[in-house]
Every structure is written in C-alpha cells, then in structure tokens.
Amino acid sequence: MNEVITDLRAGFAALEVELDPQEDAALRLAEHHLRDAAYCDEQVRADGRLIAGGTRHGVMVAHPLIAEARQLRAEAGRLIARVRLPADEPAAGRSSAARSLAAHRWGNRT
C-alpha cells in the first residue's frame, strides 16, 4: 500500500471518520495511480531522464514516463481531494479535524 494513502487512512481512522464507498474507491484508485507513478520513476532511473528519440537519428528527448508520472500524481491528487470530512460538523470542527489529519500525516513538521 502507498505510504500517502496508508497515512490518510490511518488519520481518518484516528479521527473516527468513516469513508463512503465513493471515497473509498477514490482512495483505492489514487493508490493505484501513485503505484504506477512510482513504477514510472523506477523506469526513468533505469533508462535515464533523456532517451534516444525524435524524428532524427541520435536526438535525445525527455523520457515520456516523466510526464506520465506527473499526470498520474496529479490525478491521484484530484482523487484524494474528493475525500471529504463529514459535512455535518461545524466549520471550526472541520478545520480542527483537518489540522489533526495533517499533523498526523506530516508529524507536525513546519
């Protein structure tokens, strides 16, 4: 399981937030995207950031998996953003809960 998703799930559990099926599915898909992005990163490390390509012999181009990894992470971020804290909490409660979740994830780093 991806560290970011694991930390999010642990934070939600600590806050006793239950995810609805759509939110759970969004997190599972985000985890899949982040795993694919990590694979892209490994392949880029193995191949190098520049690879032979282009229309002319010997022209070096940026590895296409760099852009793919960026897109996968962006989509994972959009999917994670779909997960909401319960709407029935007052605004101050949501803010406090969000701070608690962030503190859990980042270990109160500044």
C-alpha positions in Angstrom: 0.0 0.0 0.0 1.2 3.5 -0.8 2.6 5.5 2.2 0.4 8.6 1.5 -2.8 6.5 1.3 -1.8 4.5 4.3 -1.2 7.7 6.3 -4.5 9.2 5.1 -6.4 6.0 6.1 -4.7 5.9 9.5 -5.6 9.6 10.0 -9.2 9.1 9.1 -9.3 6.1 11.4 -7.8 8.1 14.3 -10.4 10.8 13.7 -13.1 8.1 13.5 -14.1 9.3 10.0 -15.9 6.6 8.0 -15.4 6.8 4.3 -18.4 6.3 2.0 -18.0 3.8 -0.9 -17.2 6.5 -3.5 -14.5 8.0 -1.2 -13.0 4.5 -0.6 -13.0 3.8 -4.3 -11.3 7.2 -5.0 -8.6 6.4 -2.5 -8.0 2.9 -4.0 -7.7 4.4 -7.5 -5.4 7.1 -6.2 -3.3 4.4 -4.6 -3.1 2.6 -8.0 -2.1 5.8 -9.7 0.6 6.5 -7.1 2.0 3.0 -7.5 2.1 3.4 -11.3 3.9 6.7 -10.9 6.5 5.0 -8.7 7.0 2.4 -11.4 7.5 5.2 -13.9 10.1 6.8 -11.6 12.0 3.5 -11.4 12.0 3.1 -15.1 13.2 6.7 -15.6 16.0 6.0 -13.1 17.0 2.8 -15.0 16.8 4.4 -18.5 17.9 8.0 -17.7 16.0 11.2 -18.0 16.9 11.6 -21.6 16.5 8.8 -24.2 17.1 8.5 -27.9 14.1 9.5 -29.8 12.7 12.2 -32.0 12.5 12.1 -35.8 16.2 12.4 -36.4 18.8 9.8 -35.6 20.6 10.4 -32.3 18.3 13.1 -31.0 17.8 12.9 -27.2 14.4 13.6 -25.8 12.9 13.7 -22.3 11.8 10.3 -21.2 8.0 10.1 -21.8 7.4 8.4 -18.4 8.4 11.7 -16.7 5.3 13.3 -18.0 3.2 10.2 -17.3 4.3 10.1 -13.7 3.4 13.8 -13.3 -0.1 13.1 -14.8 -0.6 10.1 -12.5 0.3 12.1 -9.4 -2.0 15.0 -10.5 -4.9 12.6 -11.0 -4.2 10.9 -7.6 -4.3 14.4 -6.0 -7.7 15.1 -7.6 -9.0 11.7 -6.4 -7.7 12.3 -2.8 -9.4 15.8 -2.9 -12.7 14.0 -3.4 -12.5 12.6 0.1 -14.3 15.0 2.5 -14.6 15.2 6.2 -18.2 14.8 7.4 -20.3 17.8 6.3 -22.4 17.8 9.4 -19.5 19.1 11.5 -19.4 22.9 12.1 -16.8 24.7 10.1 -14.5 25.1 13.1 -14.7 21.3 13.7 -13.8 20.6 10.1 -10.8 22.9 10.3 -9.7 21.3 13.6 -10.1 17.8 12.2 -8.2 18.8 9.0 -5.4 20.2 11.2 -5.3 16.9 13.2 -5.2 14.9 10.0 -2.4 17.0 8.6 -0.5 16.8 11.9 -0.8 13.0 11.8 0.4 12.8 8.2 3.3 15.2 8.5 4.3 14.7 12.1 3.8 18.4 13.0 6.7 19.4 10.7 7.0 23.1 9.9 
